[in-house]
Structures are given as C-alpha cells and as structure tokens.
Amino acid sequence: MRSWAAPARLIHAPMLVPLAPTTYLSTMQLPAPFLALLALILPAAAIAQPRPAHPAAHPAPVRPANVPKPIGKWDDWQAATHQESGATICYAFTRARASAPVLPGRGDVVLTVTQRPGGRDAVAISAGFAYPAGAEVQMQVDSAQLPFYTANRSAFARDGRAVAAAFERGRQAVARSPAPRAQSVSDTFSLRGFTPAYAAINKACPPR
C-alpha cells in the first residue's frame, strides 16, 4: 500500500513595495556616491515609516525683485521694463547686425533707447570695449549725422530726441567709433521694428 504524505504548505511572503522617497530628498542635488547609497537605504526606510496622509506643500519660488519684464518683440527690436529705485524704467533695444572689423574678445554691441520718469529718449550704445578717453562716436541714419559722447564702455546721444526721430524714419543706423589699439570700428544696427517697439515703451512709461 502506497504511503500518504500531506503536501508541503507553500508560504507566500507578502510583497513589499517601497514607497517613494520623501519630497525634500528627491529635489536635493547630491553627489553620485551618496545617491547610490540612498538607493540601498531608502526602500527599507520607506517601509518602516508610515506614509504621510498629505504630502508637504512646496514653498512658492522666490523671484528677484528687479527682473526685466518683456513687453514684446518686433522684427529686430525688443522692448522691456525693469524697476529702478522704485520707478518703472522702459527700454527698447537691438544688437548690432554687423561689425567691421571683428575685434577679438569684444562683448555684445547693443543699441538702447530708454524712457525714465526723469528723462526721455536716452539713446546709448554698449560698445563691448572701453572707449579711449574723450572719444566721440558718429552715428549715421540715412543722411543724418548724429553725435555721441563716450564714457568707459558706453556712448550716449547728445540729442536723444533727434536720434529717436531719425530711427523712426530710417532703415539702418551705422555707428563709427574709435576702438582700442588706434583702430576704428563700424557697427550696423537694423531699424526694422523700432517704431512699434518705441511706441510700446512710450505707452508703458508715458511722459509726466
């Protein structure tokens, strides 16, 4: 007669599902070796600890107080505002489309028109290099010759209103400047889009 034996009982261990790491750890920037260590430790720690009923709220991001706020872009010109000593400053700007000759190590060349509560039509060029002491810059818009004086790395229009009016009528502006090492340089700026950008900054910062 065949002997009978009870079948072995199978014991099923409950499946352990690791919980997600806590929020603050997932957002920290940690070195790679430490992250590898956390990969081994966190699943066990998550099982041992009860899951919170409500996840922790993320704090609202802190924004710098003086960040430029874009107004818009029109062809080659952009407009924006920023805060300066509690007042709103509006400006339109464009970068040089071409420069000759190309100077090694030169920074950005930017043409800006700014409206402030205490001053209108401040037209300036950021040259990307320091001008020689007492240097003068001549800007040509069509047939108009417009003088700029210089200070360090910037040039400023002597008559900003006349320059802005010429920009509204013209197609391009060419600034001829003395450069380091007794060189001279010509920077060409497109005026496409200047008129709507100029109207936008006048609307955002109207004259008082």
C-alpha positions as CSV (number, residue, x, y, z in Angstrom):
1,M,0.0,0.0,0.0
2,R,1.3,3.4,-1.0
3,S,2.1,5.6,2.0
4,W,0.3,9.0,2.0
5,A,2.1,12.3,3.0
6,A,0.5,15.6,3.3
7,P,1.6,18.1,0.6
8,A,4.0,20.7,1.8
9,R,2.4,24.0,2.6
10,L,3.5,26.9,0.5
11,I,4.1,30.1,2.5
12,H,3.7,33.2,0.4
13,A,5.6,36.2,1.9
14,P,3.8,39.5,1.4
15,M,5.2,41.6,-1.4
16,L,6.9,44.7,0.0
17,V,6.5,47.7,-2.3
18,P,9.0,50.5,-1.4
19,L,7.4,53.9,-1.1
20,A,8.6,56.9,-2.9
21,P,11.4,58.9,-1.2
22,T,10.3,62.0,0.6
23,T,10.0,65.1,-1.4
24,Y,12.9,67.1,0.0
25,L,15.4,64.3,-0.8
26,S,14.1,64.0,-4.4
27,T,14.8,67.6,-5.0
28,M,18.2,67.9,-3.5
29,Q,21.3,68.0,-5.6
30,L,23.5,65.3,-4.2
31,P,26.8,63.7,-5.2
32,A,26.6,60.4,-7.2
33,P,28.2,58.2,-4.5
34,F,25.7,59.4,-1.9
35,L,22.8,58.9,-4.3
36,A,23.9,55.3,-4.8
37,L,23.9,54.8,-1.0
38,L,20.5,56.3,-0.8
39,A,19.2,53.8,-3.4
40,L,20.0,50.9,-1.0
41,I,18.8,52.6,2.2
42,L,15.6,54.5,1.2
43,P,13.4,51.4,0.3
44,A,13.8,49.9,3.7
45,A,13.4,53.2,5.5
46,A,10.2,53.9,3.5
47,I,8.7,50.5,4.6
48,A,9.5,51.2,8.2
49,Q,7.9,54.6,8.3
50,P,4.2,55.3,7.7
51,R,3.3,57.3,4.6
52,P,2.1,60.8,5.5
53,A,-1.6,61.4,4.9
54,H,-0.9,64.7,3.0
55,P,2.3,65.5,1.1
56,A,4.2,68.5,2.2
57,A,3.4,71.6,0.3
58,H,6.1,73.1,-1.9
59,P,7.1,76.7,-1.0
60,A,6.4,79.3,-3.7
61,P,9.5,80.2,-5.6
62,V,11.2,83.4,-4.7
63,R,11.5,85.8,-7.6
64,P,14.2,88.6,-7.7
65,A,12.6,92.0,-7.3
66,N,14.4,93.6,-10.3
67,V,14.0,91.1,-13.1
68,P,13.3,92.7,-16.6
69,K,9.8,92.1,-17.8
70,P,9.4,91.7,-21.5
71,I,6.9,93.9,-23.3
72,G,7.2,92.4,-26.8
73,K,9.4,91.9,-29.9
74,W,9.0,93.5,-33.3
75,D,11.3,92.3,-36.1
76,D,14.9,93.2,-34.9
77,W,13.8,95.2,-31.8
78,Q,12.6,94.2,-28.4
79,A,11.1,96.1,-25.5
80,A,11.1,95.5,-21.8
81,T,10.7,97.2,-18.4
82,H,12.5,96.9,-15.0
83,Q,12.4,98.6,-11.6
84,E,15.0,101.2,-10.7
85,S,14.7,102.8,-7.2
86,G,11.0,102.1,-7.1
87,A,10.3,103.6,-10.6
88,T,9.4,101.7,-13.8
89,I,12.0,102.1,-16.5
90,C,11.1,101.2,-20.1
91,Y,13.6,100.5,-22.8
92,A,13.8,99.2,-26.4
93,F,17.0,97.6,-27.7
94,T,18.7,95.7,-30.6
95,R,22.1,94.1,-31.2
96,A,24.5,95.1,-33.9
97,R,23.7,93.2,-37.1
98,A,27.3,93.6,-38.4
99,S,30.6,95.0,-37.1
100,A,33.8,95.7,-39.1
101,P,36.4,94.8,-38.4
102,V,35.7,92.0,-36.0
103,L,37.6,92.7,-32.7
104,P,38.8,89.6,-30.8
105,G,37.3,89.4,-27.3
106,R,34.7,92.1,-27.9
107,G,31.5,91.9,-25.9
108,D,27.9,92.4,-27.1
109,V,27.2,95.6,-29.0
110,V,23.7,96.8,-28.1
111,L,21.8,99.9,-29.0
112,T,19.2,101.1,-26.5
113,V,16.5,103.7,-26.2
114,T,15.3,104.3,-22.6
115,Q,12.4,106.2,-21.1
116,R,12.7,107.2,-17.4
117,P,10.4,109.3,-15.2
118,G,13.1,112.0,-15.0
119,G,14.4,111.8,-18.6
120,R,13.2,110.9,-22.1
121,D,14.8,109.4,-25.1
122,A,18.1,108.4,-23.6
123,V,19.9,106.7,-26.5
124,A,23.0,104.7,-25.7
125,I,25.4,102.2,-27.3
126,S,27.1,99.5,-25.3
127,A,30.3,99.1,-27.2
128,G,31.7,95.8,-25.8
129,F,35.1,97.5,-25.2
130,A,36.3,100.6,-23.3
131,Y,36.4,103.8,-25.4
132,P,39.6,105.9,-25.4
133,A,39.3,108.9,-23.1
134,G,37.4,111.8,-24.8
135,A,36.3,109.7,-27.8
136,E,33.4,110.8,-30.0
137,V,31.1,108.4,-31.9
138,Q,29.3,109.4,-35.1
139,M,26.1,107.7,-35.9
140,Q,24.6,108.0,-39.4
141,V,20.9,107.3,-40.2
142,D,20.3,107.8,-43.9
143,S,21.8,111.3,-44.4
144,A,21.6,112.4,-40.8
145,Q,24.8,112.6,-38.7
146,L,24.2,112.2,-35.0
147,P,27.0,112.8,-32.4
148,F,27.5,110.7,-29.3
149,Y,29.9,111.3,-26.4
150,T,31.5,108.4,-24.6
151,A,32.2,107.2,-21.0
152,N,34.0,104.0,-20.4
153,R,32.2,101.3,-22.4
154,S,29.2,103.3,-23.4
155,A,28.3,106.1,-25.9
156,F,25.4,108.5,-25.3
157,A,23.5,110.6,-27.8
158,R,23.8,114.3,-27.4
159,D,20.3,114.8,-28.6
160,G,18.3,111.7,-27.9
161,R,15.0,113.0,-29.3
162,A,16.6,113.8,-32.7
163,V,18.1,110.3,-32.7
164,A,14.8,108.6,-31.9
165,A,13.0,110.6,-34.6
166,A,15.7,109.6,-37.2
167,F,15.3,106.0,-36.1
168,E,11.6,106.2,-36.8
169,R,12.3,107.3,-40.4
170,G,15.4,105.3,-41.2
171,R,16.1,101.7,-42.2
172,Q,19.5,101.2,-40.5
173,A,21.9,103.1,-38.3
174,V,25.7,102.9,-38.6
175,A,27.9,104.0,-35.6
176,R,31.6,104.7,-36.3
177,S,33.7,104.6,-33.2
178,P,37.4,104.7,-32.2
179,A,38.4,101.4,-30.8
180,P,41.4,100.1,-28.8
181,R,44.9,99.9,-30.4
182,A,44.2,103.0,-32.5
183,Q,41.6,101.2,-34.6
184,S,38.2,102.4,-35.7
185,V,35.1,100.2,-36.0
186,S,31.7,100.5,-37.7
187,D,28.6,98.9,-36.1
188,T,25.5,98.5,-38.2
189,F,22.1,98.3,-36.5
190,S,18.8,97.4,-38.1
191,L,15.9,99.7,-37.5
192,R,13.2,97.2,-38.6
193,G,10.7,97.1,-35.8
194,F,12.0,100.2,-34.0
195,T,8.8,102.2,-34.4
196,P,6.4,99.8,-32.7
197,A,9.0,99.0,-30.0
198,Y,9.4,102.7,-29.4
199,A,5.6,103.2,-29.2
200,A,5.4,100.3,-26.7
201,I,7.9,101.8,-24.3
202,N,6.2,105.2,-24.6
203,K,2.9,103.6,-23.7
204,A,4.3,101.6,-20.8
205,C,6.2,104.7,-19.5
206,P,4.3,107.8,-20.6
207,P,5.8,111.2,-20.1
208,R,4.7,113.0,-16.9
